[in-house]
């Protein structure tokens, strides 16, 4: 999937509640699964983002302990 395609998928998940009401929870889950199956690199990108967030949190906590 191209970057534009990934942005489109992301936009679907952050759409306004009015638009989100047009999709059932099952439809949203199915879209997410389909996007992941078509673009498995999404999982690795998500893991990298999560790791970076955890590292930043640990660094912040370490800094708070030292001060």
C-alpha positions in Angstrom: 0.0 0.0 0.0 1.2 3.5 -0.8 1.7 6.1 1.8 -1.5 7.7 0.6 -3.3 4.4 1.1 -2.0 4.2 4.7 -3.1 7.8 5.3 -6.6 6.9 4.0 -6.8 3.9 6.3 -5.6 6.0 9.3 -8.2 8.7 8.4 -10.9 6.1 8.5 -10.0 5.3 12.1 -9.9 8.9 13.2 -13.0 10.0 11.4 -15.7 12.0 13.2 -18.2 10.0 15.2 -20.9 10.8 12.7 -19.0 9.0 9.9 -17.9 6.2 12.3 -21.6 5.5 13.0 -22.0 4.5 9.4 -19.7 1.4 10.0 -20.4 -1.3 12.5 -17.7 -2.4 14.9 -17.4 -5.7 12.9 -16.9 -3.7 9.6 -14.2 -1.5 11.1 -12.4 -4.6 12.5 -12.7 -6.3 9.1 -11.2 -3.2 7.4 -8.3 -3.2 9.9 -7.6 -6.9 9.4 -7.8 -6.5 5.6 -5.4 -3.5 5.6 -3.0 -5.5 7.9 -3.1 -8.6 5.7 -2.5 -6.6 2.6 0.3 -4.6 4.3 2.0 -6.7 7.0 4.7 -4.0 7.3 2.0 -2.0 9.2 2.6 -4.4 12.2 6.3 -3.7 12.3 5.8 0.0 12.0 3.3 -0.1 14.9 5.8 -2.1 17.0 8.5 0.4 16.3 6.2 3.3 17.3 5.2 1.5 20.5 8.9 0.8 21.3 9.8 4.4 20.8 6.9 5.5 23.1 8.0 3.0 25.8 11.6 4.1 25.5 10.6 7.8 25.9 8.4 6.9 28.9 11.3 5.0 30.5 13.7 7.9 29.9 11.2 10.3 31.4 10.7 8.2 34.4 14.5 7.7 34.8 15.0 11.5 34.6 12.3 12.1 37.2 14.0 9.6 39.6 17.4 11.3 39.2 16.1 14.8 39.9 
